[in-house]
Amino acid sequence: MGRDDDELARRTAAVDLVRRRMINVVGHELRTPVSAIRGLADAMLTASDAELRGELVPAVARSAARLERLIDDLLLAAGVTTVLPPAAARAEPVGPALASAWAEVGAPGSLDVRGDTGTDVVVRPRSLGLILTRVIDNAVKYGSPAVTVCIVPLGDRVAVEIGSTSALPDSDLELAFEPFFRGEAAVTTAPGFGIGLPVARALAEHDGGSLVLERRGDAIVARLELNAAGPGHE
């Protein structure tokens, strides 16, 4: 085989790997909310009005919302930017978004936050919470439950550093932002389908920010940078 044949074989293998990852994601992650909606719909056929209003309709709405989030994440991880938040950016404090993200992740204990939690950054509505939830969830899943957050003002930027002790190898860090990538250590540690960090980075970049992973001693730190709110931002 010549050099061109080798390159074609490499690209074909890469495409096949992405295809198999996508099939795995769709088969395992999307099936759960779809099956829930199907079961709830069957139950609604014979339910009383009280059961419909009190239990079944809210459950269908929750499952549909979960399905919508999964599809949006998949599209965003695949580079489809039309699902990005369209509203104008505005000033939002970091502290409340951290608290909400920690509560949504549902990790034990409390979040150790250092720095001014009243610091404002400029983001589109909901984006900050979406970013932080994914980054914190990643830190909890693949590190120790004790997660530390440092809020660092940088003039016209703000850095939010989220770290936890982790034994994930450096080879996994290098590919952490590749959609659907999950190294062997990650696969054996926690369930998932490898799009949380790619989605978080896409959301951050949509608001003019950045997201990187760094190893610092025995910890892995996700460093999120966003524009600081200045005069004129509400």
C-alpha positions as CSV (number, residue, x, y, z in Angstrom):
1,M,0.0,0.0,0.0
2,G,1.2,3.5,-0.8
3,R,1.0,6.6,1.4
4,D,-2.3,7.7,-0.1
5,D,-3.8,4.2,0.6
6,D,-2.5,4.4,4.2
7,E,-4.1,7.8,4.7
8,L,-7.4,6.6,3.2
9,A,-7.4,3.6,5.5
10,R,-6.7,5.8,8.5
11,R,-9.6,8.2,7.6
12,T,-11.9,5.3,6.9
13,A,-11.1,3.8,10.3
14,A,-11.7,7.1,12.0
15,V,-15.1,7.6,10.4
16,D,-16.0,4.0,11.3
17,L,-15.1,4.6,14.9
18,V,-17.3,7.7,15.1
19,R,-20.1,5.8,13.4
20,R,-19.9,3.0,15.9
21,R,-19.8,5.5,18.8
22,M,-22.9,7.3,17.5
23,I,-24.8,4.0,17.2
24,N,-23.8,3.1,20.8
25,V,-25.0,6.5,22.0
26,V,-28.3,6.4,20.2
27,G,-29.0,2.8,21.2
28,H,-28.3,3.2,24.9
29,E,-28.9,6.9,25.8
30,L,-31.9,7.8,23.7
31,R,-33.7,4.6,24.3
32,T,-34.3,5.3,28.0
33,P,-36.5,8.5,27.6
34,V,-38.2,7.1,24.5
35,S,-39.2,3.9,26.3
36,A,-40.4,6.0,29.3
37,I,-42.6,8.1,27.1
38,R,-44.0,5.0,25.3
39,G,-44.8,3.4,28.7
40,L,-46.4,6.6,30.0
41,A,-48.5,7.0,26.9
42,D,-49.8,3.4,27.3
43,A,-50.7,4.2,30.9
44,M,-52.6,7.3,29.9
45,L,-55.0,5.3,27.8
46,T,-56.7,3.9,30.9
47,A,-55.8,6.5,33.6
48,S,-58.3,8.6,35.4
49,D,-58.3,12.4,35.1
50,A,-56.6,12.8,38.5
51,E,-53.8,10.4,37.5
52,L,-53.3,12.2,34.2
53,R,-53.0,15.6,35.9
54,G,-51.1,14.5,39.0
55,E,-48.6,12.0,37.7
56,L,-48.6,10.9,34.1
57,V,-48.6,14.3,32.2
58,P,-45.8,15.7,34.4
59,A,-43.8,12.5,33.9
60,V,-44.2,12.7,30.1
61,A,-43.1,16.3,30.2
62,R,-40.0,15.4,32.2
63,S,-39.1,12.6,29.8
64,A,-39.7,14.7,26.8
65,A,-37.5,17.5,28.2
66,R,-34.7,14.9,28.9
67,L,-35.0,13.6,25.3
68,E,-34.8,17.2,23.9
69,R,-31.7,17.9,26.0
70,L,-30.0,14.7,24.8
71,I,-30.8,15.5,21.1
72,D,-29.6,19.1,21.5
73,D,-26.3,17.8,23.1
74,L,-25.8,15.3,20.3
75,L,-26.3,17.9,17.6
76,L,-24.1,20.4,19.3
77,A,-21.3,17.8,19.8
78,A,-21.6,17.0,16.1
79,G,-21.1,20.7,15.2
80,V,-24.7,21.7,14.5
81,T,-24.7,25.2,15.9
82,T,-28.4,26.0,15.3
83,V,-29.2,24.5,18.7
84,L,-27.0,27.1,20.5
85,P,-28.9,29.6,22.7
86,P,-30.0,32.5,20.4
87,A,-30.7,35.2,23.0
88,A,-28.4,38.2,23.7
89,A,-25.7,37.8,26.3
90,R,-26.2,39.4,29.7
91,A,-24.4,39.7,33.0
92,E,-24.9,36.7,35.3
93,P,-23.3,36.0,38.7
94,V,-21.1,32.9,38.9
95,G,-22.2,31.8,42.5
96,P,-25.9,31.0,41.9
97,A,-25.0,29.1,38.7
98,L,-22.5,27.0,40.6
99,A,-25.0,26.2,43.3
100,S,-27.6,25.2,40.8
101,A,-25.2,23.1,38.9
102,W,-24.0,21.3,42.0
103,A,-27.6,20.6,43.0
104,E,-28.4,19.2,39.6
105,V,-25.4,16.9,39.6
106,G,-26.5,15.6,43.0
107,A,-23.1,14.8,44.4
108,P,-22.7,14.3,48.1
109,G,-21.4,17.0,50.4
110,S,-20.9,20.6,49.5
111,L,-19.0,22.4,46.8
112,D,-15.8,24.1,48.0
113,V,-15.9,27.6,46.3
114,R,-13.1,30.1,46.7
115,G,-13.3,33.6,45.4
116,D,-16.0,36.1,44.9
117,T,-19.2,34.3,44.1
118,G,-20.9,37.6,43.2
119,T,-18.5,38.0,40.2
120,D,-20.5,38.5,37.0
121,V,-19.7,37.1,33.6
122,V,-21.3,37.8,30.2
123,V,-23.2,34.8,28.9
124,R,-26.5,34.0,27.1
125,P,-29.4,32.9,29.3
126,R,-29.0,29.4,30.7
127,S,-25.5,28.9,29.1
128,L,-23.6,29.3,32.3
129,G,-25.6,26.7,34.2
130,L,-25.4,24.3,31.2
131,I,-21.6,24.7,31.1
132,L,-21.0,24.4,34.8
133,T,-23.3,21.4,35.2
134,R,-21.4,19.4,32.5
135,V,-18.0,20.4,33.8
136,I,-18.9,19.6,37.5
137,D,-20.5,16.3,36.5
138,N,-17.3,15.4,34.7
139,A,-15.2,16.3,37.7
140,V,-17.4,14.2,40.0
141,K,-17.6,11.2,37.7
142,Y,-14.0,10.9,36.9
143,G,-12.4,12.3,40.0
144,S,-13.0,12.4,43.7
145,P,-16.4,13.7,44.9
146,A,-14.6,16.6,46.6
147,V,-14.7,19.3,43.9
148,T,-12.9,22.6,44.4
149,V,-13.8,25.8,42.5
150,C,-11.7,28.9,42.3
151,I,-13.1,32.1,40.8
152,V,-10.3,34.3,39.5
153,P,-10.7,37.8,38.1
154,L,-8.5,38.5,35.2
155,G,-9.3,42.1,34.2
156,D,-11.7,41.9,31.3
157,R,-12.0,38.1,31.8
158,V,-13.0,35.8,34.6
159,A,-11.6,32.3,35.1
160,V,-13.6,29.6,36.9
161,E,-11.3,26.7,37.7
162,I,-13.1,23.4,38.7
163,G,-10.8,20.6,39.9
164,S,-10.8,17.2,41.6
165,T,-8.3,14.5,42.3
166,S,-8.3,12.1,39.3
167,A,-6.3,9.1,38.1
168,L,-7.3,9.5,34.5
169,P,-4.3,9.1,32.2
170,D,-2.9,12.0,30.2
171,S,-3.8,10.2,27.0
172,D,-7.5,10.5,28.0
173,L,-7.0,14.3,28.7
174,E,-5.7,14.9,25.2
175,L,-8.9,13.5,23.6
176,A,-11.3,14.7,26.3
177,F,-13.0,17.2,23.9
178,E,-13.3,14.8,21.1
179,P,-17.1,14.0,20.7
180,F,-18.0,10.5,21.8
181,F,-14.5,9.7,23.0
182,R,-14.3,7.7,26.3
183,G,-11.1,6.1,27.3
184,E,-10.9,2.7,29.0
185,A,-10.5,4.3,32.4
186,A,-13.6,6.5,31.8
187,V,-15.7,3.6,30.6
188,T,-14.9,1.5,33.7
189,T,-15.4,4.5,36.0
190,A,-18.9,5.8,35.1
191,P,-21.6,5.7,32.5
192,G,-21.8,8.3,29.8
193,F,-21.4,8.9,26.1
194,G,-18.5,11.4,25.8
195,I,-20.2,14.7,24.8
196,G,-20.4,16.6,28.1
197,L,-17.1,18.5,27.7
198,P,-17.4,19.1,24.0
199,V,-20.8,20.6,24.5
200,A,-19.5,22.7,27.4
201,R,-16.7,24.0,25.3
202,A,-19.0,24.8,22.4
203,L,-21.3,26.8,24.7
204,A,-18.3,28.7,26.2
205,E,-16.9,29.6,22.8
206,H,-20.4,30.7,21.7
207,D,-20.1,33.4,24.4
208,G,-16.5,34.3,23.5
209,G,-15.0,32.1,26.2
210,S,-12.8,29.1,26.4
211,L,-12.6,25.8,28.2
212,V,-9.4,23.6,28.7
213,L,-8.3,20.8,30.9
214,E,-5.0,20.9,32.8
215,R,-3.3,18.4,35.1
216,R,-2.0,20.0,38.3
217,G,-0.2,17.4,40.4
218,D,-2.8,14.7,41.2
219,A,-5.7,16.8,40.2
220,I,-7.4,17.6,36.9
221,V,-8.6,21.2,36.5
222,A,-11.1,22.4,34.0
223,R,-10.4,26.1,33.4
224,L,-13.4,28.0,32.1
225,E,-12.7,31.6,31.0
226,L,-15.6,34.0,30.1
227,N,-15.8,37.8,29.6
228,A,-16.2,39.8,32.7
229,A,-19.3,42.0,33.0
230,G,-18.5,45.7,32.7
231,P,-20.5,48.9,32.7
232,G,-23.5,48.6,30.4
233,H,-24.2,44.9,31.1
234,E,-27.4,44.2,32.9
